[in-house]
Amino acid sequence: MSVLLETRRRRLLLTLRLVMIYYEEALSTVLLKVISRAIMEEINGSWSRISAALQAVSLLESECASVV
């Protein structure tokens, strides 16, 4: 009887370890997706600001050229 209980306990512990590993992997995958999405949004925002700055410089250059 004691051997049977010990075997069940070990199986349960092994199952719990496997479940924990699975959820750790799933969590790290989700975190990587969230982080990469945030990085991409930041890059896109930076490109928008860079594009706006380049347009402003271009407009300023054309205004300066028309004055000269």
Residue pairs with C-beta under 8 A, 6 or more apart in sequence:
none
